[in-house]
Structure formats: structure tokens, C-alpha cells
Amino acid sequence: MYRNIRMRLGFFACVIFICAISVSGAYYLGKLYLGIIREGAVPKSTRVSSGSYQSTAAPEELKLLSLDPIPVYYLQAGVFSDPEGAREAAEPLEELGYIPYITRSAPYRLWIGVYQKRGDADLVKVQLRDKGIGSFTGSVVINGSNLRYSKGNEAFIKETAPVLETYTTWLKANLALFSADNAGSLDWMEIEKQGSVIDEVYNDIVNTKKDTESNSEELNRMFGAIEDTVGRYKEQLNVFKKQRNTRNFAVLQCRLLEFIDNYQLLRREIDNINKT
């Protein structure tokens, strides 16, 4: 009997001892963490590397240069990986009296005619189809997107923008001449009216300073190519006014397509410069 009582007392004593240790441990642990919180410290096991919170510089704000958008329509009779293939495809078109234009950079596209309205391009497409030549009506919006530039390129854009604006005015003035799908249906009163405007813009192109110090050699070469194209177009326009025939009209269209191609390449080069 006494033995059972002693065993029970021993058991209760062990329980009381374990509870006292637990309470004491919890008290000291709580006190320790309160001290950590008050001091603002973080336990090593939960500390996060400060490197993941390093601030990053805000991206530089880009500015925009907007130029008047100009929709242009043309026919495309093929796309080629090399200029030789494009020239071979152009031969049957030339035999039929068309003057196709081959774009300067790959992929080499075969363009025919330039028009203000899609409907005029579609009429010529039907004529080509009847002669066994497939094509589709292509379109491009010149200046369809804004040029983006950073503050570091602001001086360059200020020098270049007047030139691009003059080229845009030139294209608008000359595209107004192509009011029909053929030479016989053109509005000659409009052509005569636009003549003085074209002469004025031509002088602006010739006299506008382009070879600035900030230009690369490639950019200056492109400016020169456009100016040469403008000169050839102007000469052909004078010929067409005197000889109002289909062939001279086709050559004039080809010259304007050449200008459009060179202008698009120039815009692409300027856009690449702005990205550097």
C-alpha cells in the first residue's frame, strides 16, 4: 500500500518538474524574442539578403517625333532572295510596257506603279492578270509610326527632323499627281497646279543642310541617295509633262517608288541610331 502511494507521489513530482522546466523555458524564449523585436534585429535564420532589394534606375523617358502619315498603294509581283531572280522576273513585265522597281535590300520585292487609291492599283492588277502575270495590291503608310528617341539623341533629331519633314512634303506633293491608274486619265489641271509646289519643295531639299557632324557615313550616303532620286524624278516629271504617254508615266511611277524605298531605309537607319 505504502509502496503504491510512493510511486504515485514520484510520478506527480516528475510531472510538476517537467511543467516547471517548460514554463521556465517558454519565459526565457519569450524574453529573448521581445528583446530582438525591440532592437529591430532579425534572427539569422530568417534574414533576407539586402541585395534582392537594391533599387534599379528608372528607364529613360523616350520622346516622339511625329510626321504626317501618307498611305501609298502599289502592286507587288514577287519577292526574291537575290536581285538576279528579281531582275529575271521583271523582264516579261518590261516587255509588256511596265517599268517595275526592285527594292534595294533583301528580300528583294518587285513593285509596279504607285497610286493614291487602292481601287486604281486593283484595276492594274486585273490588267496584269489578264496578261498572265500574278500580283497583289500592296500598301504602306509612310511615317505610319512615330520615331522614338532619348534625351541623348535629342540634338541629332533636331538636326534631322527638318530634312524628314521636307521629304514628307515632297512625297505628298508628288503623290497628288497620281490620281488615276493610267496616263490618259490623269488630272492635268492638278498636275499643273502642283508644279509650283513641287519646284519649291525641290529647292528646299537641295538647300537643306544634311551632312551634320552627328551623322554617320552611312546616314550621309542615304541622304545623298535620296537627293539623287529626287533629281531623277524631277527630270522625268519634266519629260512626262512634254510627252504625255504611257511609258513616261510608268517611268515616273518607278522613280517615285525609288524615293519611297530610299526614304523607308533612311527612317529605319535613324530608328536604329535612336536605339543605341
C-alpha positions in Angstrom: 0.0 0.0 0.0 2.7 2.5 1.0 4.7 1.4 -2.0 1.8 2.4 -4.3 1.5 5.8 -2.6 5.2 6.5 -3.0 5.1 5.6 -6.7 2.2 8.0 -7.3 3.9 10.8 -5.4 7.0 10.2 -7.5 5.0 10.3 -10.7 3.3 13.6 -9.8 6.7 15.1 -8.8 8.1 14.2 -12.2 5.1 15.8 -13.9 5.5 19.0 -11.8 9.2 19.1 -12.6 8.7 18.8 -16.3 6.0 21.5 -16.3 8.2 23.9 -14.3 11.0 23.4 -16.9 8.6 24.1 -19.8 7.3 27.2 -18.2 10.7 28.5 -17.4 12.0 27.8 -21.0 9.0 29.5 -22.5 9.5 32.5 -20.3 13.2 32.9 -21.3 12.5 32.3 -25.0 9.7 34.9 -25.0 12.0 37.4 -23.2 14.7 36.8 -25.8 12.4 37.5 -28.8 11.0 40.5 -27.1 14.5 41.9 -26.9 15.1 41.1 -30.6 11.9 42.9 -31.6 12.8 46.0 -29.5 16.2 46.2 -31.0 15.0 45.7 -34.6 17.2 42.7 -35.2 16.2 39.8 -37.3 17.2 36.2 -36.4 19.9 34.9 -38.7 17.7 32.0 -39.8 15.1 34.5 -41.2 17.4 37.3 -42.5 17.0 38.2 -46.2 19.9 39.4 -48.3 19.7 43.1 -48.9 20.9 42.6 -52.5 17.4 41.5 -53.6 16.1 44.9 -52.6 18.5 47.1 -54.4 16.7 49.8 -56.3 17.0 49.9 -60.1 17.3 53.1 -62.1 14.0 54.1 -63.8 14.1 53.7 -67.6 14.9 56.8 -69.5 11.8 58.6 -70.8 11.5 58.5 -74.6 10.3 61.4 -76.7 8.4 61.1 -80.0 8.8 62.7 -83.4 5.6 62.7 -85.4 5.4 63.2 -89.1 2.4 63.3 -91.4 1.3 59.7 -92.3 0.9 59.1 -96.0 -0.8 55.9 -97.4 0.6 54.6 -100.6 -0.6 51.7 -102.8 1.3 49.7 -105.4 1.4 46.2 -106.9 3.8 43.5 -105.9 4.7 40.9 -108.4 7.1 38.8 -106.3 9.6 38.5 -103.5 13.1 37.2 -104.1 16.1 36.3 -102.1 18.6 37.7 -104.6 18.4 40.7 -107.0 19.2 38.4 -110.0 15.9 36.5 -109.5 14.0 39.8 -109.3 15.6 41.1 -112.5 14.6 37.9 -114.3 11.0 38.2 -113.1 11.0 41.9 -114.3 11.8 41.1 -117.9 8.4 39.9 -119.0 6.8 42.9 -117.3 9.1 45.3 -119.2 8.2 43.5 -122.5 4.6 44.4 -121.8 5.5 48.1 -121.2 5.6 48.1 -117.4 8.6 49.6 -115.5 8.9 47.5 -112.3 11.0 48.7 -109.4 13.3 46.3 -107.4 13.7 47.2 -103.8 17.3 47.9 -102.7 17.5 45.5 -99.7 16.7 41.8 -99.2 14.2 40.4 -99.5 14.0 42.0 -103.0 10.4 42.9 -103.9 9.2 43.6 -107.3 6.9 46.7 -107.2 4.8 48.1 -110.1 3.2 51.5 -110.1 2.3 53.9 -107.3 -1.2 55.1 -106.6 -3.2 57.3 -104.2 -6.2 54.9 -104.1 -6.4 51.1 -103.8 -9.0 51.0 -106.5 -6.6 52.3 -109.1 -4.0 49.7 -108.1 -6.7 46.9 -108.3 -7.5 48.0 -111.9 -3.9 47.5 -113.0 -3.8 44.2 -111.1 -6.7 42.9 -113.2 -4.8 44.0 -116.4 -1.8 42.1 -115.3 -3.8 39.0 -114.5 -5.4 39.1 -118.0 -1.9 39.0 -119.4 -0.9 36.0 -117.3 1.0 37.9 -114.5 0.1 37.4 -110.9 0.3 40.2 -108.4 -1.3 41.6 -105.3 -2.1 45.1 -104.1 0.4 46.2 -101.5 0.2 49.2 -99.3 2.4 51.1 -96.9 1.8 54.0 -94.6 4.8 56.3 -94.8 5.6 57.7 -91.4 3.0 55.3 -90.0 4.8 55.1 -86.7 6.5 57.8 -84.6 10.3 57.9 -84.2 11.2 57.3 -80.6 14.4 58.9 -79.2 16.1 59.5 -75.9 17.4 62.8 -74.5 20.9 61.8 -75.5 19.8 61.8 -79.2 17.7 65.0 -79.0 20.3 67.1 -80.8 20.6 64.6 -83.6 16.8 64.5 -84.0 16.6 68.3 -84.1 19.1 68.3 -86.9 17.4 65.5 -88.8 13.7 66.4 -88.3 13.6 69.3 -90.8 15.0 67.0 -93.5 12.4 64.3 -92.9 9.6 66.9 -92.9 10.8 68.2 -96.3 10.9 64.7 -97.7 7.4 64.1 -96.4 6.2 67.3 -98.1 7.9 66.2 -101.3 6.1 62.8 -101.3 2.7 64.3 -100.5 3.0 66.9 -103.3 4.0 64.3 -105.9 1.6 61.6 -104.9 -1.1 64.0 -105.6 -0.2 63.7 -109.3 -1.1 60.0 -109.5 -4.8 60.4 -109.4 -5.6 57.6 -111.8 -4.4 54.2 -113.0 -3.2 55.4 -116.4 -1.7 58.5 -118.0 -4.7 59.2 -120.1 -7.0 59.6 -117.1 -4.8 61.9 -115.0 -6.0 65.3 -113.8 -3.7 67.6 -115.8 -5.0 70.7 -114.1 -3.9 69.3 -110.8 -0.5 68.4 -112.2 0.0 72.0 -113.4 -1.2 73.3 -110.1 1.2 71.1 -108.1 4.1 72.1 -110.4 5.0 75.2 -108.4 4.7 73.4 -105.1 7.0 70.6 -106.3 9.5 73.2 -107.5 9.5 74.9 -104.2 9.9 71.7 -102.2 12.7 70.5 -104.6 14.7 73.7 -103.8 14.1 73.1 -100.1 15.6 69.6 -100.4 18.6 70.8 -102.3 19.3 73.6 -99.9 18.6 71.8 -96.6 21.7 71.0 -94.7 22.0 67.2 -94.1 25.7 66.4 -93.5 25.9 67.4 -89.9 28.7 66.3 -87.5 26.4 63.9 -85.7 25.7 61.9 -88.9 27.4 58.6 -89.6 28.9 58.0 -93.0 26.1 55.6 -93.8 23.5 58.2 -93.0 25.1 60.8 -95.2 25.2 58.2 -98.0 21.5 57.7 -97.6 20.8 61.4 -97.7 22.8 61.6 -100.9 20.9 58.6 -102.5 17.6 60.3 -101.8 18.7 63.6 -103.3 19.9 61.8 -106.4 16.5 60.1 -106.6 14.7 63.4 -106.3 16.8 64.8 -109.1 16.0 61.9 -111.4 12.3 62.1 -110.6 12.2 65.8 -111.3 13.9 65.3 -114.7 11.4 62.6 -115.6 8.4 64.7 -114.5 9.5 67.4 -116.9 9.8 64.8 -119.7 6.3 63.4 -118.9 4.8 66.9 -119.0 6.0 67.3 -122.5 5.3 63.7 -123.7 2.2 62.6 -122.0 2.5 58.9 -122.9 2.1 55.7 -121.0 5.8 54.8 -120.9 6.9 58.1 -119.4 4.1 57.7 -116.9 5.4 54.3 -115.9 9.0 55.6 -115.6 7.8 58.4 -113.4 6.0 55.9 -111.1 9.2 53.9 -110.9 11.1 57.0 -109.8 8.7 57.7 -107.0 8.8 54.1 -105.8 12.6 54.5 -105.7 12.2 57.6 -103.5 9.8 55.7 -101.2 12.2 52.8 -100.8 15.1 55.1 -100.0 13.1 57.1 -97.6 11.9 53.9 -95.7 15.6 52.7 -95.5 16.6 56.2 -94.1 13.8 56.1 -91.5 15.0 52.6 -90.4 18.6 53.8 -90.1 17.5 56.8 -88.0 15.4 54.5 -85.8 18.4 52.2 -85.3 20.6 55.2 -84.3 18.0 56.2 -81.7 18.1 52.8 -80.2 21.9 53.0 -79.5 
